[in-house]
Amino acid sequence: MHGHRDKGGRSAEVESFIARARERLAQTPPERLSDPVAKFPVGDHQLSPEIATFTASQPPRHAAVLVPVVARDQLTVLLTQRSHELPDHAGQVAFPGGKIDPADPDPLAAALREAEEEIGLAPRFAAPLGYLDAYLSGTGFRIVPVVALIEPGFALALNPSEVADAFEVPLAFLMAPENHARHSREWRGQQRTYYAMPFGERYIWGATAGILRNLYERLYR
């Protein structure tokens, strides 16, 4: 099946993903990001409810990330390894993205801008397919994930002050529920439970794994 291509030159896997995404993802960004934490159905607080108490005490911080699905014959997800010099989440696996600036007209614009600034991914290679649920992170960010199909042929230019590396992981691996482990660690004096998807030497966990889990729940469950 992976080798079959339609008349447009895309593999059957790519065409199936596009159709599924357009059918099941929201076509407009989530609204009311300043709602109380209790109204966020998706986030780190799903596995660690105590996080909701912490995030409720913080002023909302709005962010957007690009979930870049690369249109190879067998789909991959493009991820980054954050710089070890960053003050927050240093060295962690992440999606390209960041805070939504006042000048950004919408979360999509913010996600595309951040992806170009962080890894040099030109917006012309990204075809937006829809939005996942807004995700509440344990650090208080209300994250809007934008799923986009990335055409091969792009060339990356990493911003070393933000990104140490960029790499691709097969979508099939990330969407297999048997790879969605639940790990725990101490955080702010309490045991926190979170999703983790170890892939070789890469440890995908926290909000990144949680957003991938939401992609699985929306498209494949």
C-alpha positions as a LaTeX table, in Angstrom:
\begin{tabular}{lrrr}
\hline
Residue & $x$ (\AA) & $y$ (\AA) & $z$ (\AA) \\
\hline
Met1 & 0.00 & 0.00 & 0.00 \\
His2 & 2.83 & 2.40 & 0.80 \\
Gly3 & 4.13 & 2.21 & $-2.73$ \\
His4 & 0.79 & 2.94 & $-4.45$ \\
Arg5 & 0.42 & 6.48 & $-5.76$ \\
Asp6 & $-2.62$ & 8.34 & $-7.01$ \\
Lys7 & $-2.65$ & 10.39 & $-10.21$ \\
Gly8 & $-1.38$ & 13.43 & $-8.28$ \\
Gly9 & 1.77 & 11.58 & $-7.28$ \\
Arg10 & 0.94 & 11.20 & $-3.58$ \\
Ser11 & 1.09 & 7.86 & $-1.81$ \\
Ala12 & $-2.12$ & 6.28 & $-0.58$ \\
Glu13 & $-0.96$ & 6.88 & 3.01 \\
Val14 & $-0.61$ & 10.60 & 2.39 \\
Glu15 & $-3.98$ & 10.90 & 0.67 \\
Ser16 & $-5.67$ & 8.97 & 3.47 \\
Phe17 & $-4.14$ & 11.25 & 6.09 \\
Ile18 & $-5.22$ & 14.40 & 4.25 \\
Ala19 & $-8.80$ & 13.16 & 3.99 \\
Arg20 & $-8.91$ & 12.09 & 7.63 \\
Ala21 & $-7.43$ & 15.37 & 8.84 \\
Arg22 & $-9.82$ & 17.53 & 6.85 \\
Glu23 & $-12.77$ & 15.54 & 8.12 \\
Arg24 & $-11.83$ & 15.37 & 11.80 \\
Leu25 & $-9.79$ & 18.47 & 12.62 \\
Ala26 & $-11.33$ & 21.84 & 13.39 \\
Gln27 & $-11.09$ & 24.25 & 10.49 \\
Thr28 & $-11.07$ & 27.33 & 12.69 \\
Pro29 & $-8.78$ & 27.96 & 15.66 \\
Pro30 & $-10.15$ & 27.31 & 19.15 \\
Glu31 & $-11.66$ & 30.36 & 20.77 \\
Arg32 & $-11.91$ & 31.53 & 24.37 \\
Leu33 & $-8.31$ & 30.73 & 25.26 \\
Ser34 & $-8.72$ & 32.86 & 28.36 \\
Asp35 & $-11.44$ & 30.58 & 29.75 \\
Pro36 & $-10.87$ & 29.09 & 33.22 \\
Val37 & $-8.49$ & 26.15 & 33.33 \\
Ala38 & $-11.34$ & 23.84 & 34.29 \\
Lys39 & $-12.84$ & 24.30 & 30.82 \\
Phe40 & $-9.76$ & 22.98 & 29.02 \\
Pro41 & $-10.46$ & 19.34 & 28.10 \\
Val42 & $-6.93$ & 18.62 & 26.84 \\
Gly43 & $-3.63$ & 19.22 & 28.57 \\
Asp44 & $-1.00$ & 18.09 & 31.04 \\
His45 & $-3.67$ & 18.18 & 33.75 \\
Gln46 & $-5.41$ & 15.14 & 32.23 \\
Leu47 & $-2.85$ & 12.80 & 33.77 \\
Ser48 & $-1.77$ & 15.12 & 36.60 \\
Pro49 & $-4.85$ & 16.98 & 37.89 \\
Glu50 & $-2.79$ & 18.95 & 40.40 \\
Ile51 & $-1.32$ & 20.91 & 37.48 \\
Ala52 & $-4.69$ & 22.60 & 36.99 \\
Thr53 & $-4.37$ & 24.26 & 40.40 \\
Phe54 & $-0.96$ & 25.66 & 39.51 \\
Thr55 & $-1.92$ & 26.88 & 36.03 \\
Ala56 & $-5.14$ & 28.46 & 37.31 \\
Ser57 & $-3.03$ & 30.75 & 39.49 \\
Gln58 & $-1.01$ & 32.02 & 36.54 \\
Pro59 & $-2.04$ & 34.64 & 33.96 \\
Pro60 & $-2.81$ & 32.94 & 30.61 \\
Arg61 & 0.08 & 32.74 & 28.18 \\
His62 & $-0.96$ & 32.07 & 24.61 \\
Ala63 & 1.16 & 30.06 & 22.18 \\
Ala64 & 0.86 & 28.23 & 18.88 \\
Val65 & 2.83 & 25.29 & 17.53 \\
Leu66 & 3.09 & 23.75 & 14.10 \\
Val67 & 2.49 & 19.99 & 13.93 \\
Pro68 & 4.43 & 19.42 & 10.68 \\
Val69 & 3.51 & 16.15 & 8.97 \\
Val70 & 5.93 & 15.60 & 6.10 \\
Ala71 & 4.34 & 14.17 & 2.95 \\
Arg72 & 6.80 & 11.37 & 2.34 \\
Asp73 & 5.54 & 8.03 & 1.01 \\
Gln74 & 5.47 & 6.97 & 4.65 \\
Leu75 & 4.49 & 10.05 & 6.62 \\
Thr76 & 6.79 & 11.54 & 9.25 \\
Val77 & 6.47 & 14.26 & 11.87 \\
Leu78 & 9.17 & 16.93 & 11.97 \\
Leu79 & 10.28 & 17.68 & 15.54 \\
Thr80 & 12.99 & 19.80 & 17.14 \\
Gln81 & 15.43 & 19.34 & 19.98 \\
Arg82 & 15.50 & 22.59 & 21.91 \\
Ser83 & 18.81 & 24.26 & 22.64 \\
His84 & 20.42 & 23.34 & 25.95 \\
Glu85 & 21.06 & 27.06 & 26.50 \\
Leu86 & 17.40 & 28.02 & 26.74 \\
Pro87 & 16.08 & 29.07 & 30.16 \\
Asp88 & 12.88 & 27.00 & 29.80 \\
His89 & 12.50 & 23.39 & 28.59 \\
Ala90 & 16.17 & 23.23 & 27.61 \\
Gly91 & 17.07 & 20.16 & 25.54 \\
Gln92 & 13.50 & 18.91 & 25.28 \\
Val93 & 11.83 & 17.60 & 22.13 \\
Ala94 & 9.28 & 20.08 & 20.85 \\
Phe95 & 7.21 & 21.24 & 17.91 \\
Pro96 & 8.27 & 24.42 & 16.14 \\
Gly97 & 6.31 & 27.22 & 17.78 \\
Gly98 & 6.13 & 29.78 & 20.52 \\
Lys99 & 4.22 & 32.70 & 21.96 \\
Ile100 & 1.51 & 34.35 & 19.89 \\
Asp101 & 2.65 & 37.93 & 19.35 \\
Pro102 & 0.21 & 40.87 & 19.20 \\
Ala103 & 1.23 & 41.37 & 15.56 \\
Asp104 & 0.20 & 37.80 & 14.64 \\
Pro105 & $-3.26$ & 37.86 & 13.02 \\
Asp106 & $-4.07$ & 34.33 & 14.19 \\
Pro107 & $-2.47$ & 31.15 & 15.66 \\
Leu108 & $-1.68$ & 29.83 & 12.17 \\
Ala109 & 0.38 & 32.92 & 11.38 \\
Ala110 & 2.18 & 32.59 & 14.71 \\
Ala111 & 2.99 & 28.92 & 14.16 \\
Leu112 & 4.30 & 29.51 & 10.63 \\
Arg113 & 6.34 & 32.53 & 11.74 \\
Glu114 & 7.91 & 30.62 & 14.62 \\
Ala115 & 8.70 & 27.62 & 12.40 \\
Glu116 & 10.51 & 29.87 & 9.95 \\
Glu117 & 12.38 & 31.69 & 12.73 \\
Glu118 & 13.39 & 28.53 & 14.59 \\
Ile119 & 14.22 & 26.06 & 11.84 \\
Gly120 & 14.02 & 28.00 & 8.57 \\
Leu121 & 10.93 & 26.14 & 7.32 \\
Ala122 & 9.51 & 28.38 & 4.59 \\
Pro123 & 5.72 & 28.82 & 4.85 \\
Arg124 & 5.27 & 27.94 & 1.17 \\
Phe125 & 6.03 & 24.29 & 2.01 \\
Ala126 & 3.20 & 24.12 & 4.60 \\
Ala127 & $-0.43$ & 23.37 & 3.70 \\
Pro128 & $-2.59$ & 23.80 & 6.85 \\
Leu129 & $-5.07$ & 20.96 & 7.42 \\
Gly130 & $-6.77$ & 22.04 & 10.65 \\
Tyr131 & $-6.49$ & 22.60 & 14.38 \\
Leu132 & $-6.28$ & 20.25 & 17.34 \\
Asp133 & $-7.83$ & 21.11 & 20.69 \\
Ala134 & $-6.15$ & 23.91 & 22.61 \\
Tyr135 & $-3.65$ & 22.28 & 24.97 \\
Leu136 & $-3.00$ & 23.46 & 28.53 \\
Ser137 & 0.64 & 22.92 & 29.47 \\
Gly138 & 1.95 & 22.43 & 32.98 \\
Thr139 & 3.80 & 25.74 & 32.69 \\
Gly140 & 0.61 & 27.67 & 32.04 \\
Phe141 & 0.66 & 28.01 & 28.26 \\
Arg142 & $-2.58$ & 27.66 & 26.31 \\
Ile143 & $-1.21$ & 26.13 & 23.12 \\
Val144 & $-3.01$ & 26.05 & 19.77 \\
Pro145 & $-1.61$ & 23.17 & 17.65 \\
Val146 & $-1.85$ & 23.72 & 13.87 \\
Val147 & $-1.57$ & 20.54 & 11.81 \\
Ala148 & 0.02 & 21.11 & 8.40 \\
Leu149 & 1.17 & 18.91 & 5.55 \\
Ile150 & 4.77 & 19.72 & 4.67 \\
Glu151 & 5.87 & 19.15 & 1.09 \\
Pro152 & 9.28 & 17.48 & 0.76 \\
Gly153 & 12.05 & 19.53 & $-0.78$ \\
Phe154 & 12.36 & 22.05 & 2.03 \\
Ala155 & 15.76 & 23.03 & 3.39 \\
Leu156 & 16.11 & 23.82 & 7.08 \\
Ala157 & 18.32 & 26.46 & 8.69 \\
Leu158 & 18.33 & 26.02 & 12.45 \\
Asn159 & 18.53 & 28.99 & 14.78 \\
Pro160 & 21.19 & 27.67 & 17.19 \\
Ser161 & 20.07 & 29.93 & 20.02 \\
Glu162 & 16.72 & 28.10 & 20.06 \\
Val163 & 17.14 & 24.73 & 18.34 \\
Ala164 & 19.95 & 22.21 & 18.64 \\
Asp165 & 18.59 & 19.72 & 16.11 \\
Ala166 & 15.62 & 18.82 & 13.92 \\
Phe167 & 14.59 & 15.29 & 13.05 \\
Glu168 & 11.70 & 13.23 & 11.69 \\
Val169 & 9.79 & 10.38 & 13.35 \\
Pro170 & 7.43 & 8.05 & 11.44 \\
Leu171 & 3.81 & 9.09 & 11.98 \\
Ala172 & 2.87 & 5.41 & 12.22 \\
Phe173 & 5.10 & 5.04 & 15.30 \\
Leu174 & 3.66 & 8.13 & 16.98 \\
Met175 & 0.05 & 7.12 & 16.25 \\
Ala176 & 0.44 & 3.56 & 17.64 \\
Pro177 & $-1.17$ & 3.54 & 21.12 \\
Glu178 & 1.24 & 0.87 & 22.33 \\
Asn179 & 3.97 & 3.53 & 22.03 \\
His180 & 2.10 & 5.94 & 24.31 \\
Ala181 & 3.73 & 5.18 & 27.64 \\
Arg182 & 2.82 & 6.85 & 30.91 \\
His183 & 5.85 & 7.95 & 32.89 \\
Ser184 & 6.17 & 9.82 & 36.18 \\
Arg185 & 8.67 & 12.17 & 37.77 \\
Glu186 & 8.75 & 14.65 & 40.63 \\
Trp187 & 7.66 & 18.15 & 39.66 \\
Arg188 & 7.22 & 21.03 & 42.09 \\
Gly189 & 7.38 & 18.60 & 44.99 \\
Gln190 & 4.72 & 16.26 & 43.59 \\
Gln191 & 4.71 & 13.20 & 41.34 \\
Arg192 & 3.63 & 14.20 & 37.87 \\
Thr193 & 2.37 & 11.66 & 35.32 \\
Tyr194 & 2.69 & 12.38 & 31.61 \\
Tyr195 & 2.73 & 10.72 & 28.20 \\
Ala196 & 6.11 & 9.67 & 26.82 \\
Met197 & 6.99 & 8.24 & 23.40 \\
Pro198 & 10.67 & 7.23 & 23.50 \\
Phe199 & 12.06 & 6.85 & 19.98 \\
Gly200 & 15.65 & 5.65 & 19.83 \\
Glu201 & 17.78 & 8.26 & 21.57 \\
Arg202 & 14.93 & 10.79 & 21.47 \\
Tyr203 & 12.71 & 11.16 & 24.53 \\
Ile204 & 9.41 & 12.68 & 23.41 \\
Trp205 & 7.34 & 13.59 & 26.46 \\
Gly206 & 5.24 & 16.21 & 28.22 \\
Ala207 & 3.19 & 18.65 & 26.16 \\
Thr208 & 4.71 & 17.43 & 22.88 \\
Ala209 & 3.67 & 13.83 & 23.57 \\
Gly210 & 0.32 & 15.05 & 24.90 \\
Ile211 & $-0.41$ & 16.93 & 21.67 \\
Leu212 & 0.57 & 13.85 & 19.64 \\
Arg213 & $-1.77$ & 11.79 & 21.80 \\
Asn214 & $-4.56$ & 14.27 & 21.00 \\
Leu215 & $-3.75$ & 13.90 & 17.29 \\
Tyr216 & $-4.16$ & 10.15 & 17.69 \\
Glu217 & $-7.47$ & 10.57 & 19.55 \\
Arg218 & $-8.87$ & 12.94 & 16.97 \\
Leu219 & $-7.77$ & 11.09 & 13.83 \\
Tyr220 & $-7.37$ & 7.40 & 14.66 \\
Arg221 & $-9.33$ & 6.44 & 17.75 \\
\hline
\end{tabular}
